[in-house]
Amino acid sequence: MKLLVMSDTHGDAEVIKRVRDQHMNVDAIIHCGDSELPFDHPYLAEVKKVRGNCDRDSRFPEEELFEINGLNIFVAHGHLLNVKSTTMNLLYRSKELGADAAFFGHSHVLGAELVDNILFVNPGSLLKPRGISDKSYVVVGFESGKWTVTGYTDSGNELFTKVFELEE
């Protein structure tokens, strides 16, 4: 399974299209909020998406639990869970929902970690990154009990690959 995950594009529809076009072979595309586009924008068609604090269109859900290839993927922007201060609320909500992974944005800080066998990923921002100079997104894979997270710049250059093995 491969998922394209992005967040915090803040009105830049073209970057969404460009990144989508670079990764046509994924099982799903996920936007973690603050697209600042209408819910039914053509570049968000078939994208699994949630509402960020800068999204005005009320048709976006605040959070969503998607089942993709048998895995429960929790997606929230993160502002309502206070992720800039702590990811503990995100962890509790993920456990409450039975999530295998949680994808979020809001802080614009690229990162990935495995906590209590739940993968947590923030793809950073494709417009205004924090912590690194590169605008970023990730591709997340899952196979044989292992998560693989690869970070990319907005131009498609690889930043890193991290592998997380589930504990039994």
Backbone as a chain_set.jsonl record, in Angstrom:
{"seq": "MKLLVMSDTHGDAEVIKRVRDQHMNVDAIIHCGDSELPFDHPYLAEVKKVRGNCDRDSRFPEEELFEINGLNIFVAHGHLLNVKSTTMNLLYRSKELGADAAFFGHSHVLGAELVDNILFVNPGSLLKPRGISDKSYVVVGFESGKWTVTGYTDSGNELFTKVFELEE", "coords": {"N": [[0.836, -1.174, 0.0], [0.5, 2.229, -0.802], [0.539, 5.625, 0.094], [-0.039, 8.986, -0.678], [0.699, 11.856, 1.032], [-0.139, 15.078, 2.025], [-0.128, 18.517, 3.18], [-1.261, 21.736, 4.351], [-1.216, 23.584, 2.081], [-2.233, 26.016, 1.503], [-3.863, 27.539, -0.466], [-2.453, 27.187, -2.844], [-3.13, 25.736, -5.549], [-1.857, 24.664, -7.762], [0.48, 23.398, -6.825], [-0.572, 21.196, -5.543], [-1.645, 19.781, -7.722], [0.74, 19.322, -9.201], [2.262, 17.682, -7.434], [0.491, 15.523, -7.125], [0.502, 14.589, -9.777], [3.096, 13.611, -9.946], [2.985, 11.306, -8.519], [1.267, 9.088, -9.407], [0.837, 6.432, -8.936], [-0.19, 5.707, -6.439], [-2.231, 4.368, -3.731], [-4.03, 5.989, -2.441], [-4.702, 9.494, -1.982], [-4.031, 11.926, 0.392], [-5.012, 14.835, 2.059], [-4.145, 16.898, 4.641], [-5.435, 19.195, 5.519], [-5.989, 22.819, 5.525], [-5.942, 23.509, 2.816], [-7.177, 25.613, 1.686], [-8.862, 25.75, -0.444], [-11.95, 25.346, -2.307], [-14.138, 22.709, -1.2], [-14.981, 21.069, -3.297], [-13.089, 21.481, -5.284], [-11.463, 20.829, -8.383], [-8.802, 19.755, -8.241], [-8.792, 18.559, -5.83], [-10.422, 16.457, -6.122], [-11.346, 13.158, -5.475], [-9.499, 13.094, -3.456], [-8.728, 12.305, -0.138], [-9.719, 14.209, 2.492], [-9.482, 16.791, 5.031], [-10.634, 19.447, 7.198], [-8.824, 22.39, 7.823], [-7.636, 24.975, 10.083], [-7.586, 27.276, 8.547], [-9.29, 26.803, 6.463], [-12.249, 27.695, 4.895], [-14.502, 26.535, 3.841], [-17.218, 24.813, 4.878], [-17.885, 22.228, 4.264], [-15.797, 20.483, 4.503], [-14.776, 17.803, 6.568], [-13.974, 17.891, 10.088], [-12.306, 15.946, 11.125], [-11.332, 12.639, 10.132], [-11.739, 9.136, 9.756], [-10.336, 6.85, 7.781], [-10.671, 3.805, 6.018], [-8.267, 2.042, 4.487], [-7.117, -0.312, 2.366], [-7.472, -2.227, 4.404], [-6.375, -0.993, 6.626], [-6.719, 1.333, 9.303], [-6.819, 4.687, 8.973], [-6.3, 7.646, 10.494], [-7.12, 10.999, 10.08], [-6.489, 14.326, 10.699], [-6.414, 17.88, 10.925], [-5.168, 19.043, 13.097], [-5.206, 21.341, 14.642], [-7.408, 21.469, 16.391], [-6.687, 19.563, 18.158], [-4.527, 20.531, 19.378], [-1.854, 20.238, 18.42], [0.474, 21.716, 18.101], [1.483, 22.167, 20.591], [1.493, 19.699, 21.94], [1.526, 16.217, 21.11], [0.038, 14.432, 22.418], [-2.793, 14.507, 22.696], [-3.526, 13.835, 20.111], [-2.504, 11.25, 20.01], [-4.14, 9.992, 21.976], [-6.689, 10.305, 20.77], [-6.296, 8.863, 18.428], [-5.907, 6.278, 19.445], [-8.41, 5.911, 20.619], [-10.018, 5.736, 18.359], [-9.052, 3.46, 17.19], [-6.95, 3.574, 15.366], [-4.47, 2.768, 12.914], [-2.629, 4.412, 11.857], [-1.865, 7.918, 12.019], [-2.342, 10.933, 10.439], [-1.413, 14.298, 10.149], [-1.377, 17.937, 10.194], [-0.874, 21.354, 10.417], [1.263, 22.387, 12.146], [3.25, 22.709, 10.309], [5.61, 21.336, 10.346], [7.74, 18.906, 9.288], [7.691, 15.433, 9.934], [7.968, 12.09, 11.377], [6.982, 9.331, 13.35], [6.808, 6.318, 15.332], [4.562, 5.373, 17.719], [3.445, 3.467, 20.343], [2.771, 1.457, 18.504], [1.388, 2.869, 16.576], [1.545, 4.766, 13.69], [2.66, 8.047, 13.31], [2.443, 10.888, 11.349], [3.495, 13.943, 10.065], [3.308, 15.732, 7.217], [4.604, 18.112, 6.768], [4.738, 21.321, 5.154], [3.599, 22.364, 1.957], [3.85, 24.934, 1.202], [4.67, 26.847, 3.213], [7.137, 25.99, 4.942], [8.313, 24.871, 8.192], [11.079, 24.571, 10.354], [12.644, 23.23, 8.501], [14.159, 24.193, 5.395], [13.0, 23.338, 3.079], [10.022, 22.966, 1.189], [7.527, 20.505, 1.697], [6.303, 17.063, 1.388], [4.967, 13.734, 1.914], [5.373, 10.24, 1.093], [3.805, 7.394, 2.117], [4.251, 4.054, 2.924], [3.064, 0.684, 3.431], [3.877, -2.563, 4.285], [4.116, -5.979, 4.997], [4.113, -5.709, 7.859], [5.643, -3.434, 8.225], [6.092, 0.049, 8.205], [6.92, 2.503, 5.831], [8.234, 5.652, 5.428], [8.703, 8.248, 3.286], [10.115, 11.316, 2.767], [9.707, 14.171, 0.696], [10.85, 16.948, -1.302], [9.042, 19.793, -2.615], [9.605, 19.743, -5.3], [10.038, 17.11, -5.814], [12.378, 15.866, -5.01], [14.088, 13.519, -3.005], [14.069, 13.657, 0.518], [14.386, 12.087, 2.845], [14.201, 8.662, 4.017], [12.412, 6.697, 6.214], [12.054, 3.762, 8.13], [9.696, 1.93, 9.914], [9.134, -0.63, 12.101], [6.497, -2.684, 13.133], [5.759, -3.594, 16.488], [5.334, -6.774, 18.008]], "CA": [[0.0, 0.0, 0.0], [1.223, 3.506, -0.856], [-0.312, 6.792, 0.278], [0.552, 10.31, -0.845], [0.161, 12.683, 2.116], [0.289, 16.478, 1.972], [-0.869, 19.397, 4.078], [-0.901, 23.156, 4.442], [-0.88, 24.139, 0.773], [-2.666, 27.418, 1.629], [-4.341, 28.183, -1.683], [-1.639, 26.873, -4.022], [-3.728, 24.579, -6.216], [-0.916, 24.085, -8.724], [1.413, 22.479, -6.161], [-1.331, 19.955, -5.328], [-1.672, 19.079, -9.012], [2.095, 18.883, -9.552], [2.635, 16.548, -6.576], [-0.379, 14.405, -7.533], [0.963, 14.072, -11.068], [4.361, 12.9, -9.745], [2.747, 10.058, -7.776], [0.01, 8.521, -9.907], [0.767, 5.007, -8.601], [-0.53, 5.506, -5.033], [-3.568, 3.843, -3.466], [-4.885, 7.098, -2.01], [-4.082, 10.795, -1.735], [-4.595, 12.497, 1.616], [-4.649, 16.227, 2.369], [-4.394, 17.067, 6.079], [-6.079, 20.461, 5.833], [-5.466, 24.121, 5.108], [-5.785, 23.663, 1.364], [-7.802, 26.91, 1.392], [-9.6, 25.612, -1.697], [-13.292, 24.805, -2.085], [-14.202, 21.265, -0.998], [-15.163, 20.385, -4.579], [-12.087, 21.915, -6.268], [-11.075, 19.672, -9.199], [-7.537, 19.152, -7.825], [-9.051, 17.781, -4.61], [-11.313, 15.344, -6.462], [-10.86, 11.837, -5.059], [-8.538, 13.238, -2.366], [-9.283, 12.19, 1.207], [-9.332, 15.519, 2.998], [-10.105, 17.322, 6.24], [-10.641, 20.904, 7.33], [-7.838, 23.042, 8.669], [-8.097, 26.215, 10.701], [-7.697, 28.327, 7.526], [-10.28, 26.409, 5.459], [-13.539, 28.336, 5.158], [-15.588, 25.703, 3.325], [-17.69, 23.967, 5.984], [-18.118, 20.848, 3.823], [-14.677, 19.65, 4.941], [-14.917, 17.283, 7.935], [-12.902, 18.293, 11.009], [-11.411, 14.794, 11.187], [-11.892, 11.509, 9.395], [-11.071, 7.837, 9.859], [-10.48, 6.168, 6.502], [-10.15, 2.444, 5.944], [-7.572, 1.906, 3.214], [-6.439, -1.613, 2.292], [-7.56, -2.911, 5.69], [-5.762, -0.206, 7.7], [-7.47, 2.503, 9.747], [-5.988, 5.883, 8.86], [-6.927, 8.815, 11.104], [-6.616, 12.248, 9.509], [-6.974, 15.558, 11.319], [-5.448, 18.957, 10.705], [-4.385, 19.078, 14.329], [-5.432, 22.548, 15.443], [-8.37, 21.172, 17.458], [-6.013, 18.642, 19.079], [-3.428, 21.296, 19.975], [-0.612, 19.529, 18.087], [1.663, 22.575, 18.197], [1.99, 22.077, 21.967], [1.684, 18.299, 22.329], [0.832, 15.237, 20.266], [-0.642, 13.492, 23.313], [-4.217, 14.465, 22.344], [-3.594, 13.084, 18.86], [-2.3, 9.851, 20.388], [-5.355, 9.502, 22.644], [-7.775, 10.223, 19.791], [-5.953, 7.757, 17.527], [-6.202, 5.036, 20.165], [-9.862, 5.847, 20.781], [-10.593, 5.352, 17.075], [-8.446, 2.224, 16.7], [-6.168, 3.916, 14.173], [-3.151, 2.194, 12.663], [-1.77, 5.558, 11.548], [-2.485, 9.24, 12.136], [-1.703, 11.951, 9.611], [-1.863, 15.611, 10.608], [-0.59, 19.065, 9.733], [-1.008, 22.531, 11.267], [2.525, 22.967, 12.625], [4.127, 22.861, 9.137], [6.887, 20.691, 10.676], [7.845, 17.559, 8.736], [8.174, 14.44, 10.885], [7.31, 10.785, 11.449], [7.412, 8.483, 14.461], [5.927, 5.221, 15.715], [4.293, 5.404, 19.154], [2.449, 2.448, 20.699], [2.418, 0.768, 17.26], [0.63, 3.759, 15.697], [2.422, 5.657, 12.938], [2.265, 9.455, 13.295], [3.159, 11.575, 10.28], [3.17, 15.293, 9.631], [4.04, 15.882, 5.961], [5.151, 19.453, 6.617], [3.924, 22.227, 4.34], [4.018, 22.576, 0.573], [3.919, 26.367, 0.935], [5.416, 27.591, 4.231], [7.709, 25.006, 5.868], [8.979, 25.289, 9.43], [12.056, 23.591, 10.819], [13.547, 22.967, 7.376], [13.94, 25.2, 4.352], [12.299, 22.743, 1.942], [8.595, 22.653, 1.177], [7.591, 19.039, 1.755], [5.19, 16.119, 1.468], [5.493, 12.384, 2.133], [4.726, 9.025, 0.605], [3.813, 6.411, 3.198], [3.972, 2.702, 2.472], [2.935, -0.353, 4.456], [4.002, -3.913, 3.746], [4.699, -6.997, 5.881], [4.319, -5.214, 9.218], [6.584, -2.31, 8.253], [5.755, 1.333, 7.596], [8.014, 3.252, 5.226], [7.869, 7.052, 5.206], [9.699, 8.954, 2.486], [9.848, 12.742, 2.628], [10.135, 14.758, -0.571], [10.675, 18.38, -1.522], [7.942, 20.06, -3.546], [10.042, 19.414, -6.661], [10.143, 15.664, -5.948], [13.663, 15.332, -4.547], [13.941, 12.789, -1.743], [14.709, 14.218, 1.71], [14.738, 10.995, 3.754], [13.321, 7.499, 4.134], [12.437, 6.072, 7.536], [11.307, 2.506, 8.208], [9.21, 1.643, 11.264], [8.623, -1.996, 12.185], [5.529, -2.861, 14.205], [6.095, -4.537, 17.551], [4.311, -7.818, 18.131]], "C": [[0.887, 1.245, 0.0], [0.22, 4.648, -0.773], [0.507, 8.058, 0.062], [-0.107, 11.228, 0.178], [0.756, 14.087, 2.022], [-0.567, 17.299, 2.92], [-0.449, 20.841, 3.843], [-0.391, 23.729, 3.118], [-1.389, 25.574, 0.622], [-2.941, 28.122, 0.299], [-3.554, 27.882, -2.942], [-2.15, 25.584, -4.675], [-2.734, 23.89, -7.136], [0.07, 23.118, -8.069], [0.714, 21.152, -5.859], [-1.334, 19.137, -6.611], [-0.298, 18.516, -9.363], [2.512, 17.653, -8.738], [1.788, 15.325, -6.914], [0.139, 13.759, -8.811], [2.275, 13.297, -10.95], [4.157, 11.525, -9.11], [1.402, 9.452, -8.162], [-0.205, 7.076, -9.451], [0.412, 4.747, -7.139], [-1.956, 4.986, -4.892], [-4.544, 4.927, -3.03], [-4.035, 8.349, -1.841], [-4.804, 11.419, -0.553], [-4.086, 13.92, 1.782], [-5.088, 16.499, 3.802], [-4.892, 18.464, 6.454], [-5.273, 21.691, 5.493], [-5.083, 24.129, 3.631], [-6.227, 25.067, 0.962], [-8.454, 26.926, 0.013], [-11.021, 25.169, -1.374], [-13.236, 23.279, -1.978], [-14.247, 20.516, -2.33], [-14.198, 20.879, -5.668], [-11.615, 20.698, -7.065], [-9.769, 19.0, -8.767], [-7.672, 18.374, -6.519], [-10.014, 16.627, -4.863], [-10.625, 14.031, -6.107], [-9.761, 11.902, -4.003], [-9.283, 13.083, -1.048], [-8.786, 13.412, 1.979], [-10.101, 15.911, 4.248], [-9.944, 18.84, 6.257], [-9.53, 21.373, 8.259], [-8.381, 24.343, 9.219], [-8.223, 27.37, 9.711], [-8.7, 27.986, 6.427], [-11.64, 26.982, 5.833], [-14.726, 27.483, 4.724], [-16.001, 24.693, 4.391], [-18.0, 22.534, 5.555], [-16.957, 19.921, 4.173], [-14.988, 19.098, 6.329], [-13.739, 17.734, 8.799], [-11.851, 17.193, 11.151], [-12.09, 13.655, 10.465], [-11.066, 10.266, 9.695], [-11.37, 7.097, 8.565], [-9.957, 4.748, 6.633], [-9.563, 2.282, 4.544], [-6.78, 0.609, 3.256], [-6.373, -2.302, 3.655], [-6.927, -2.181, 6.858], [-6.636, 0.999, 8.025], [-6.536, 3.703, 9.806], [-6.778, 7.073, 9.4], [-6.28, 10.071, 10.53], [-7.295, 13.416, 10.212], [-5.954, 16.648, 11.024], [-4.549, 19.1, 11.926], [-4.634, 20.286, 15.201], [-6.394, 22.302, 16.598], [-7.794, 20.21, 18.495], [-4.754, 19.264, 19.678], [-2.047, 20.697, 19.67], [0.637, 20.403, 18.121], [2.289, 22.511, 19.585], [2.328, 20.653, 22.379], [0.977, 17.393, 21.325], [0.081, 14.215, 21.115], [-2.135, 13.38, 22.983], [-4.437, 13.681, 21.057], [-3.421, 11.59, 19.127], [-3.557, 9.273, 21.019], [-6.506, 9.33, 21.658], [-7.523, 9.062, 18.827], [-6.258, 6.413, 18.174], [-7.705, 4.835, 20.308], [-10.541, 5.339, 19.508], [-10.053, 4.03, 16.542], [-7.617, 2.435, 15.447], [-4.854, 3.141, 14.121], [-2.134, 3.292, 12.378], [-2.573, 6.833, 11.719], [-1.664, 10.232, 11.33], [-2.281, 13.303, 9.997], [-0.944, 16.693, 10.063], [-0.531, 20.139, 10.798], [0.319, 23.156, 11.674], [3.503, 23.276, 11.489], [5.495, 22.209, 9.355], [6.857, 19.239, 10.207], [8.359, 16.591, 9.797], [7.373, 13.156, 10.837], [7.868, 10.023, 12.636], [6.369, 7.404, 14.706], [5.802, 5.241, 17.232], [3.185, 4.401, 19.442], [1.887, 1.747, 19.463], [1.486, 1.571, 16.354], [1.633, 4.684, 15.009], [1.841, 7.066, 12.948], [3.116, 10.179, 12.263], [2.592, 12.976, 10.088], [3.982, 15.521, 8.36], [4.723, 17.231, 5.775], [4.209, 20.306, 5.788], [4.498, 22.335, 2.938], [4.048, 24.056, 0.209], [4.833, 27.107, 1.907], [6.012, 26.625, 5.255], [8.283, 25.661, 7.126], [9.944, 24.181, 9.836], [13.056, 23.179, 9.761], [13.248, 24.012, 6.31], [13.099, 24.669, 3.198], [10.804, 22.6, 2.191], [8.506, 21.138, 1.026], [6.234, 18.353, 1.724], [5.803, 14.747, 1.682], [4.716, 11.349, 1.325], [4.917, 7.986, 1.696], [3.449, 5.057, 2.616], [3.805, 1.76, 3.645], [2.985, -1.705, 3.774], [4.668, -4.798, 4.787], [5.044, -6.46, 7.271], [5.294, -4.065, 9.348], [5.985, -1.095, 7.546], [7.031, 1.934, 7.009], [7.508, 4.66, 4.938], [9.017, 7.717, 4.454], [9.26, 10.401, 2.332], [10.438, 13.263, 1.335], [10.02, 16.276, -0.515], [9.523, 18.573, -2.507], [8.323, 19.762, -4.994], [10.287, 17.919, -6.859], [11.472, 15.067, -5.551], [13.49, 14.689, -3.174], [14.731, 13.468, -0.625], [15.202, 13.126, 2.647], [13.792, 9.826, 3.524], [13.52, 6.919, 5.521], [11.573, 4.823, 7.49], [10.967, 2.253, 9.667], [8.594, 0.253, 11.267], [7.681, -2.108, 13.375], [6.041, -3.869, 15.219], [4.972, -5.552, 17.672], [3.725, -7.857, 19.509]], "O": [[1.891, 1.307, 0.708], [-0.801, 4.653, -1.459], [1.623, 8.177, 0.57], [-1.33, 11.366, 0.194], [1.972, 14.266, 1.951], [-1.6, 16.835, 3.402], [0.576, 21.121, 3.221], [0.707, 24.279, 3.042], [-0.995, 26.268, -0.316], [-2.341, 29.15, -0.019], [-3.967, 28.295, -4.026], [-1.665, 24.49, -4.386], [-2.762, 22.667, -7.278], [0.458, 22.125, -8.684], [1.345, 20.096, -5.914], [-1.058, 17.938, -6.588], [-0.186, 17.361, -9.776], [3.053, 16.695, -9.29], [2.308, 14.211, -6.983], [0.206, 12.535, -8.916], [2.542, 12.416, -11.768], [5.049, 10.678, -9.157], [0.508, 9.323, -7.326], [-1.312, 6.552, -9.567], [0.688, 3.658, -6.637], [-2.781, 5.135, -5.793], [-5.752, 4.796, -3.231], [-2.831, 8.282, -1.593], [-6.034, 11.439, -0.502], [-2.889, 14.184, 1.663], [-6.263, 16.35, 4.137], [-4.773, 18.863, 7.613], [-4.075, 21.634, 5.216], [-4.05, 24.675, 3.242], [-5.704, 25.637, 0.004], [-8.582, 27.977, -0.615], [-11.275, 24.668, -0.278], [-12.385, 22.638, -2.595], [-13.63, 19.461, -2.478], [-14.474, 20.707, -6.855], [-11.388, 19.637, -6.482], [-9.637, 17.784, -8.912], [-6.774, 17.619, -6.145], [-10.382, 15.904, -3.937], [-9.449, 13.833, -6.415], [-9.154, 10.88, -3.683], [-10.351, 13.666, -0.864], [-7.58, 13.626, 2.106], [-11.21, 15.438, 4.496], [-9.224, 19.424, 5.447], [-9.328, 20.82, 9.34], [-9.478, 24.764, 8.853], [-8.903, 28.352, 10.006], [-8.937, 28.808, 5.542], [-12.124, 26.781, 6.947], [-15.842, 27.695, 5.196], [-15.217, 23.819, 4.761], [-18.343, 21.704, 6.397], [-17.113, 18.7, 4.144], [-15.425, 19.855, 7.196], [-12.635, 17.933, 8.293], [-10.659, 17.471, 11.281], [-13.294, 13.702, 10.214], [-9.849, 10.338, 9.866], [-12.52, 6.757, 8.286], [-8.933, 4.508, 7.274], [-10.277, 2.374, 3.545], [-5.88, 0.448, 4.08], [-5.351, -2.887, 4.016], [-6.937, -2.694, 7.977], [-7.221, 1.611, 7.131], [-5.585, 3.73, 10.587], [-7.8, 7.459, 8.833], [-5.055, 10.195, 10.496], [-8.521, 13.477, 10.304], [-4.763, 16.367, 10.889], [-3.334, 19.257, 11.807], [-4.308, 20.265, 16.388], [-6.216, 22.868, 17.677], [-8.349, 20.06, 19.583], [-4.007, 18.6, 20.397], [-1.179, 20.651, 20.542], [1.75, 19.879, 18.166], [3.482, 22.768, 19.745], [3.316, 20.415, 23.075], [-0.051, 17.766, 20.759], [-0.451, 13.239, 20.585], [-2.685, 12.278, 22.99], [-5.419, 12.949, 20.929], [-4.116, 10.765, 18.535], [-3.996, 8.186, 20.644], [-7.218, 8.328, 21.702], [-8.461, 8.356, 18.456], [-6.802, 5.516, 17.53], [-8.211, 3.726, 20.139], [-11.523, 4.599, 19.575], [-10.551, 3.527, 15.534], [-7.583, 1.576, 14.567], [-4.216, 2.894, 15.145], [-0.938, 3.129, 12.621], [-3.797, 6.837, 11.584], [-0.453, 10.355, 11.513], [-3.494, 13.444, 10.154], [0.131, 16.405, 9.537], [-0.18, 19.868, 11.947], [0.475, 24.371, 11.551], [4.469, 24.014, 11.681], [6.44, 22.501, 8.622], [6.043, 18.443, 10.676], [9.341, 16.879, 10.482], [6.252, 13.123, 10.33], [9.07, 10.058, 12.903], [5.203, 7.551, 14.338], [6.799, 5.139, 17.948], [2.108, 4.476, 18.851], [0.689, 1.477, 19.38], [0.86, 1.005, 15.458], [2.467, 5.307, 15.666], [0.667, 7.26, 12.63], [4.344, 10.101, 12.289], [1.382, 13.169, 9.967], [5.212, 15.508, 8.406], [5.35, 17.473, 4.744], [3.01, 20.035, 5.73], [5.713, 22.39, 2.749], [4.248, 24.405, -0.954], [5.673, 27.902, 1.488], [5.446, 26.458, 6.336], [8.679, 26.827, 7.124], [9.648, 22.997, 9.675], [14.19, 22.82, 10.079], [12.191, 24.642, 6.333], [12.545, 25.449, 2.423], [10.377, 22.17, 3.262], [9.311, 20.541, 0.311], [5.19, 18.95, 1.986], [7.024, 14.601, 1.638], [3.568, 11.563, 0.935], [6.035, 7.728, 2.143], [2.456, 4.926, 1.9], [4.339, 2.004, 4.728], [2.25, -1.971, 2.823], [5.669, -4.411, 5.389], [6.126, -6.721, 7.795], [5.732, -3.745, 10.453], [5.446, -1.197, 6.444], [8.094, 1.875, 7.627], [6.48, 4.839, 4.285], [10.153, 7.745, 4.926], [8.171, 10.68, 1.831], [11.524, 12.856, 0.923], [9.2, 16.821, 0.223], [9.087, 17.622, -3.155], [7.443, 19.549, -5.829], [10.695, 17.497, -7.941], [11.682, 13.868, -5.734], [12.831, 15.243, -2.295], [15.902, 13.809, -0.793], [16.305, 13.219, 3.186], [12.728, 9.974, 2.922], [14.648, 6.68, 5.953], [10.497, 4.819, 6.89], [11.825, 2.346, 10.545], [7.646, -0.015, 10.529], [8.012, -1.688, 14.484], [6.672, -4.865, 14.864], [3.803, -5.228, 17.463], [2.849, -8.677, 19.785]]}, "num_chains": 1, "name": "protein.A"}
